Amino acid sequence: MLQASAKTLGREDSHIVNIRSATAADIPAVIVLERECATAAHWTEEQYQQIFDRREGDGIERLVLVVEDDTTSSLLGFLIAQHVHPEWELENIVVASGCRRKGLGTLLLEKLVRHARETNGESVFLEVRESNQSARALYGKLGFRESGGRQGYYANPAEDAVIFQLDLC
């Protein structure tokens, strides 16, 4: 578990949060957060459960992190990434609406990038809605660069995706 300081819950002072590996017990809280975020990838409960049902030797490694308030243990955000050597792909990242722009997304992404480097990953990829300017700015701030696009990638509403890439080598 990683403890970090972030400006959370509307406070101007720093507040301690924990970033830890998620468990299947976190699925209900993850779904609540995901449903509150229109720009998130919306998965079924079964899809989340499959992440934790993966078996050794299937060739896929997943990193599933949650960030929680140190005092209340409330879930404030999560990240899901998949590793198919040599690349990592960010599949989903959500921060609770009341906790955005306070460094939690940055903390989660920095943890992913560190983990990708530790596992000899060569790059991290992600897709983001073209209209999601705040996420695009965050990825750029962390060194990701636009590397392509996908027409009509998203539904509800239909929208193009912008592909970002971070080279780790």
ABEGO torsion letter per residue (X at the ends): XBBBBBBBGGBABBBBBBBBBBBAAAAAAAAAAAAABAABBBBBAAAAAAAAABBBGAGBBBBBBBBBBAAAGBBABBBBBBBBOABBBBABBBBBAAABGAGAAAAAAAAAAAAAAAAGBABBBBBBBAABAAAAAAAAAAGBBBAEBBBGABBOBBBBBBBBBBBAX
